[in-house]
Amino acid sequence: MAGLRDCLPRLMVTIRSLLFWSLVYCYCWLCASIHLLKLLWSIGKGPAQTFRRVAREQPPACLNDPSLGTHCYVRIKDSGLRFHYVAGGERGKPLMLLLHGFPEFWYSWRHQLREFKSEYRVVALDLRGYGETDAPIHRENYKLDCLITDIKDILDSLGYSKCVLIGHDWGGMIAWLIAICYPEMVMKLIVINFPHPNVFTEYILRHPAQLLKSSYYYFFQIPRFPEFMFSINDFKALKQLFTSHSTGIGRKGCRLTTEDLEAYIYVFSQPGALSGPINYYRNIFSCLPLKHHMVTTPTLLLWGEKDAFMEVEMAEVTKIYVKNYFRLTILSEASHWLQQDQPDIVNKLIWTFLKEETRKKD
């Protein structure tokens, strides 16, 4: 009996693991089937339109706007990867490091680059696999450990030991992990529309509504097919993410201009530009939940209530993982793309948080 009691916990862990991965792969193939039907429907309506792609050889002028900052590159010694970033503000000022989400790149922080360069050295990074940053081929190169190490190494390469760290979506996930693993590097943490990673993991398994909203996580486990689906109809899916009624910036938001949208399509229409970003998702299920999860850094969480991909309840639960000053602000009419949707309000909230004294919770 004693031997049985010893084996029972291990057996339960094995069963839970099997159930979890069964859920992942079953839902993965369900999502793939739905997208395959969409593809067949599109081909049936107009095959020429489905496979049409406009050649984009030159970047839109907005990507070289000098008011946003200077385009720079840094090569990391250990990984050998070259990272691209746009920097504004004088060297020597406190560092504000901006981490974008999916499917975005440094340009999603254009409003913040202009706003904060008066008092900060503002660096908007192209994450590993995005934009002009190097993109390793193998999916194993996009594990969370690699992404965390990237930010630590970039901070060292820029000559800083700490920063104000701001992340949105996937950049928010990485920002949480940096604050957990290297708290001494983060003076203040600001996350936009992404909950604490453990909240996300637990919530998605218990709430069908979030499981449906996160269906693309499962679809992205399929090799190559998601990249293809993004590219058909001249990247129609990418355009709709930012502009459609269901997922895009709301009517009261600061909508993307035609040139802004063209900048996104230009970046992601380059050969192989989608594989690196989607590989982030192909590693996520093997990396969560976290073993260490408490955050000891003063934290501001900003959330657009109309987020089509994240349930707002996750934002409210996140506070239990922050053992320091924590503030949550939910903007009722804002979308997932918060720092682009409501830039003036977001910038004001960030300024307020940066200037106030924060005391650690008992």
C-alpha positions as CSV (number, residue, x, y, z in Angstrom):
1,M,0.0,0.0,0.0
2,A,2.9,2.4,0.8
3,G,4.3,1.8,-2.6
4,L,1.0,2.5,-4.2
5,R,0.7,5.8,-2.3
6,D,4.1,6.8,-3.5
7,C,3.3,6.0,-7.1
8,L,-0.1,7.8,-7.1
9,P,1.2,11.4,-7.3
10,R,3.4,10.5,-10.2
11,L,0.6,8.7,-11.9
12,M,-1.7,11.7,-11.5
13,V,1.0,14.0,-13.0
14,T,1.3,11.7,-15.9
15,I,-2.4,11.6,-16.5
16,R,-2.7,15.4,-16.3
17,S,0.1,15.7,-18.7
18,L,-1.5,13.3,-21.2
19,L,-4.8,15.1,-20.9
20,F,-3.2,18.5,-21.4
21,W,-1.3,17.4,-24.6
22,S,-4.3,15.6,-25.9
23,L,-6.3,18.8,-25.6
24,V,-3.5,20.8,-27.3
25,Y,-3.3,18.5,-30.3
26,C,-7.0,17.9,-30.7
27,Y,-7.7,21.6,-30.6
28,C,-4.8,22.2,-32.9
29,W,-6.2,19.9,-35.6
30,L,-9.7,21.3,-35.1
31,C,-8.4,24.8,-35.8
32,A,-6.4,23.6,-38.8
33,S,-9.5,22.0,-40.3
34,I,-11.5,25.3,-39.9
35,H,-8.7,27.3,-41.6
36,L,-8.5,24.7,-44.4
37,L,-12.2,25.2,-45.0
38,K,-11.7,28.9,-45.1
39,L,-8.9,28.4,-47.7
40,L,-11.0,26.2,-49.9
41,W,-13.8,28.7,-49.7
42,S,-11.5,31.5,-50.7
43,I,-10.1,29.5,-53.6
44,G,-13.6,28.7,-54.7
45,K,-14.6,32.4,-54.7
46,G,-11.6,33.6,-56.6
47,P,-8.3,31.6,-57.0
48,A,-6.4,34.5,-58.6
49,Q,-7.3,36.8,-55.7
50,T,-6.4,34.2,-53.1
51,F,-2.9,33.8,-54.3
52,R,-2.3,37.4,-55.2
53,R,0.7,39.1,-53.6
54,V,1.9,42.7,-54.2
55,A,5.7,43.0,-54.5
56,R,7.1,45.3,-51.8
57,E,10.7,46.1,-52.3
58,Q,11.0,49.5,-50.6
59,P,9.9,50.3,-47.0
60,P,7.2,53.0,-46.5
61,A,8.6,56.4,-45.6
62,C,7.2,56.3,-42.1
63,L,9.7,53.6,-41.2
64,N,12.5,56.1,-41.7
65,D,10.8,59.1,-40.0
66,P,13.7,60.9,-38.1
67,S,11.3,62.1,-35.4
68,L,11.0,58.5,-34.2
69,G,14.7,58.1,-33.5
70,T,17.8,56.4,-35.0
71,H,18.1,53.0,-36.4
72,C,20.8,51.0,-34.6
73,Y,22.1,47.4,-34.5
74,V,23.8,45.4,-31.8
75,R,25.3,41.9,-32.1
76,I,25.1,39.7,-29.1
77,K,28.4,37.9,-28.4
78,D,27.0,34.6,-27.0
79,S,24.2,34.0,-29.4
80,G,25.8,35.7,-32.4
81,L,22.5,37.3,-33.3
82,R,22.2,40.8,-34.6
83,F,19.4,42.8,-33.1
84,H,17.8,45.9,-34.7
85,Y,16.3,48.7,-32.6
86,V,15.2,52.3,-32.9
87,A,16.5,54.6,-30.2
88,G,15.4,58.2,-29.2
89,G,16.7,60.4,-26.5
90,E,20.2,61.1,-25.3
91,R,22.6,58.4,-24.4
92,G,23.2,58.4,-20.6
93,K,19.6,59.1,-19.7
94,P,17.7,56.3,-17.9
95,L,16.8,53.5,-20.3
96,M,13.3,52.7,-21.3
97,L,13.1,49.4,-23.2
98,L,10.0,48.7,-25.3
99,L,9.1,45.1,-26.3
100,H,6.4,44.6,-28.9
101,G,3.9,41.8,-29.4
102,F,2.6,39.7,-32.3
103,P,2.3,40.5,-35.2
104,E,4.1,43.8,-34.6
105,F,7.6,45.2,-34.6
106,W,9.4,48.3,-33.2
107,Y,7.0,50.6,-35.1
108,S,4.1,49.7,-32.7
109,W,5.9,52.0,-30.2
110,R,6.1,55.1,-32.5
111,H,3.9,57.2,-30.1
112,Q,6.0,56.3,-27.1
113,L,9.3,56.9,-28.9
114,R,8.2,60.5,-29.5
115,E,6.7,61.0,-26.1
116,F,9.4,59.7,-23.6
117,K,12.7,60.6,-25.3
118,S,12.7,64.0,-23.5
119,E,13.6,62.2,-20.2
120,Y,14.7,58.7,-21.3
121,R,16.9,56.9,-23.7
122,V,14.0,55.1,-25.4
123,V,14.8,51.8,-27.2
124,A,12.2,50.1,-29.3
125,L,13.5,46.6,-30.1
126,D,12.7,44.2,-32.9
127,L,12.5,41.0,-31.0
128,R,14.3,37.8,-32.1
129,G,12.9,36.7,-35.5
130,Y,11.1,40.0,-36.2
131,G,11.8,42.8,-38.7
132,E,15.5,43.5,-39.2
133,T,16.6,41.4,-36.3
134,D,18.2,38.0,-37.1
135,A,15.7,35.1,-37.3
136,P,17.2,31.6,-36.4
137,I,15.6,28.8,-38.5
138,H,14.9,26.2,-35.9
139,R,11.9,26.5,-33.6
140,E,14.0,25.5,-30.6
141,N,15.7,28.9,-30.9
142,Y,12.5,30.6,-29.8
143,K,12.0,29.0,-26.3
144,L,11.3,31.4,-23.4
145,D,14.8,30.9,-22.0
146,C,16.3,32.2,-25.3
147,L,14.0,35.2,-25.3
148,I,14.8,36.1,-21.7
149,T,18.5,35.8,-22.3
150,D,18.2,38.1,-25.3
151,I,16.9,41.0,-23.2
152,K,19.5,40.5,-20.5
153,D,22.3,40.5,-23.1
154,I,20.9,43.5,-25.0
155,L,20.8,45.5,-21.7
156,D,24.4,44.7,-21.1
157,S,25.4,45.5,-24.7
158,L,23.7,48.9,-24.4
159,G,25.7,49.7,-21.3
160,Y,22.9,49.6,-18.8
161,S,22.3,47.5,-15.7
162,K,18.6,48.3,-15.3
163,C,15.7,49.9,-17.1
164,V,12.1,50.8,-17.2
165,L,10.7,47.8,-19.0
166,I,7.5,48.1,-21.1
167,G,6.0,45.1,-23.0
168,H,2.8,44.5,-25.0
169,D,1.3,41.1,-25.8
170,W,4.3,38.7,-26.3
171,G,6.5,41.6,-25.3
172,G,4.4,41.7,-22.1
173,M,5.0,38.0,-21.5
174,I,8.8,38.5,-21.8
175,A,8.6,41.6,-19.6
176,W,6.9,39.6,-16.8
177,L,9.6,36.8,-17.1
178,I,12.5,39.4,-17.0
179,A,11.0,40.9,-13.8
180,I,10.7,37.4,-12.3
181,C,14.1,36.1,-13.3
182,Y,16.2,39.3,-13.1
183,P,14.3,41.7,-10.8
184,E,17.5,43.8,-10.2
185,M,17.3,44.8,-13.9
186,V,13.8,46.3,-13.8
187,M,13.3,49.7,-12.1
188,K,9.6,49.7,-13.0
189,L,7.5,47.2,-15.0
190,I,4.7,48.3,-17.3
191,V,2.7,45.5,-19.1
192,I,0.0,46.2,-21.7
193,N,-2.7,43.6,-22.4
194,F,-1.0,40.5,-21.1
195,P,-1.6,38.9,-17.7
196,H,1.0,37.3,-15.5
197,P,2.0,34.0,-17.4
198,N,0.7,31.7,-14.6
199,V,-2.7,33.5,-14.7
200,F,-2.9,32.9,-18.4
201,T,-2.0,29.2,-18.1
202,E,-4.5,28.5,-15.4
203,Y,-7.3,30.6,-16.9
204,I,-7.2,29.2,-20.4
205,L,-7.6,25.6,-19.0
206,R,-10.6,26.6,-16.9
207,H,-12.5,29.0,-19.0
208,P,-13.8,27.9,-22.5
209,A,-14.3,31.6,-23.6
210,Q,-10.5,32.2,-23.2
211,L,-9.8,28.9,-24.9
212,L,-11.7,30.0,-27.9
213,K,-10.1,33.4,-27.9
214,S,-6.7,31.7,-27.8
215,S,-7.5,29.3,-30.6
216,Y,-4.7,30.7,-32.8
217,Y,-2.1,29.4,-30.2
218,Y,-3.2,25.9,-31.1
219,F,-3.5,26.6,-34.9
220,F,0.1,27.9,-34.8
221,Q,1.4,24.5,-33.7
222,I,0.9,23.3,-37.3
223,P,4.1,23.6,-39.4
224,R,4.1,26.1,-42.3
225,F,0.3,26.2,-42.8
226,P,-0.2,29.3,-40.5
227,E,2.4,31.3,-42.4
228,F,0.7,30.4,-45.7
229,M,-2.7,31.4,-44.4
230,F,-1.4,34.8,-43.3
231,S,0.0,35.5,-46.7
232,I,-3.0,34.7,-48.9
233,N,-5.1,37.5,-50.4
234,D,-2.1,39.8,-50.1
235,F,-1.9,39.4,-46.3
236,K,-5.6,40.0,-45.8
237,A,-5.5,38.3,-42.4
238,L,-2.8,40.6,-41.1
239,K,-4.7,43.7,-42.3
240,Q,-7.9,42.5,-40.6
241,L,-6.2,42.0,-37.2
242,F,-5.7,45.8,-37.0
243,T,-8.7,47.0,-38.9
244,S,-11.7,44.6,-38.5
245,H,-14.6,45.4,-36.2
246,S,-14.0,42.3,-34.1
247,T,-10.2,42.5,-33.5
248,G,-9.0,45.9,-34.7
249,I,-8.7,49.3,-33.2
250,G,-12.1,50.6,-32.2
251,R,-14.0,53.5,-33.7
252,K,-12.9,55.9,-30.9
253,G,-9.3,54.8,-31.2
254,C,-6.3,56.2,-33.1
255,R,-6.7,54.1,-36.2
256,L,-3.7,53.1,-38.4
257,T,-3.2,55.2,-41.4
258,T,-2.8,53.6,-44.8
259,E,1.0,54.1,-44.5
260,D,1.0,52.6,-41.0
261,L,-0.7,49.5,-42.3
262,E,1.5,49.2,-45.3
263,A,4.5,49.3,-42.9
264,Y,3.3,46.2,-41.2
265,I,2.6,44.4,-44.4
266,Y,6.0,45.4,-45.8
267,V,7.8,43.9,-42.8
268,F,5.8,40.6,-42.7
269,S,5.8,40.1,-46.4
270,Q,9.6,39.7,-46.6
271,P,10.8,36.1,-47.2
272,G,10.5,34.0,-44.1
273,A,9.3,36.9,-41.9
274,L,6.4,35.1,-40.4
275,S,8.1,31.8,-39.3
276,G,10.2,33.3,-36.5
277,P,7.2,35.1,-34.8
278,I,5.0,32.1,-35.1
279,N,7.7,29.9,-33.6
280,Y,7.2,31.7,-30.3
281,Y,3.8,30.0,-30.1
282,R,5.3,26.6,-31.1
283,N,7.3,26.5,-27.9
284,I,4.9,28.0,-25.4
285,F,3.1,24.9,-24.2
286,S,6.4,23.2,-23.2
287,C,7.5,26.3,-21.1
288,L,4.5,27.1,-18.9
289,P,3.6,27.1,-16.1
290,L,6.5,28.7,-14.4
291,K,8.4,27.3,-11.4
292,H,9.2,30.7,-10.1
293,H,6.5,33.3,-10.5
294,M,6.5,36.1,-8.0
295,V,7.1,39.7,-9.2
296,T,8.8,42.1,-6.7
297,T,9.0,45.1,-9.0
298,P,6.6,48.1,-8.9
299,T,4.1,47.2,-11.7
300,L,1.6,49.0,-13.9
301,L,-0.8,46.8,-15.9
302,L,-2.8,48.6,-18.6
303,W,-5.7,46.8,-20.3
304,G,-8.0,47.5,-23.2
305,E,-11.4,46.1,-22.2
306,K,-12.4,45.4,-25.8
307,D,-9.4,43.1,-26.3
308,A,-10.6,40.4,-28.7
309,F,-7.9,37.9,-27.5
310,M,-7.7,38.2,-23.7
311,E,-10.5,38.0,-21.1
312,V,-10.3,41.1,-18.8
313,E,-10.7,39.0,-15.7
314,M,-7.1,37.8,-16.1
315,A,-5.9,41.3,-15.5
316,E,-7.7,41.5,-12.2
317,V,-6.3,38.1,-11.0
318,T,-2.7,39.1,-11.9
319,K,-2.3,41.3,-8.7
320,I,-1.9,38.1,-6.5
321,Y,1.5,37.5,-8.2
322,V,2.9,41.0,-7.6
323,K,4.5,41.4,-4.1
324,N,5.1,45.1,-4.6
325,Y,3.1,48.2,-5.6
326,F,0.6,47.2,-8.3
327,R,-1.8,49.3,-10.3
328,L,-4.3,48.1,-12.8
329,T,-6.0,50.5,-15.2
330,I,-8.7,49.2,-17.6
331,L,-9.7,51.4,-20.6
332,S,-13.3,50.7,-21.5
333,E,-13.3,51.5,-25.2
334,A,-9.8,50.3,-26.0
335,S,-8.7,47.3,-28.0
336,H,-5.8,44.8,-27.7
337,W,-3.5,47.2,-29.6
338,L,-3.7,49.7,-26.6
339,Q,-0.5,51.7,-27.1
340,Q,-1.5,52.4,-30.7
341,D,-5.2,52.6,-30.0
342,Q,-5.2,55.2,-27.2
343,P,-1.6,56.6,-27.2
344,D,-2.3,59.9,-25.4
345,I,-4.1,58.2,-22.5
346,V,-1.5,55.4,-22.3
347,N,1.4,57.9,-22.3
348,K,-0.3,59.9,-19.6
349,L,-0.8,56.9,-17.4
350,I,2.8,55.8,-17.9
351,W,4.1,59.3,-17.0
352,T,2.0,59.2,-13.8
353,F,3.3,55.8,-12.8
354,L,7.0,56.8,-13.6
355,K,6.9,60.0,-11.5
356,E,5.1,58.7,-8.4
357,E,6.9,57.2,-5.5
358,T,6.0,53.5,-5.0
359,R,6.3,51.6,-1.8
360,K,6.7,47.9,-1.5
361,K,3.7,46.0,-0.1
362,D,4.1,44.4,3.3
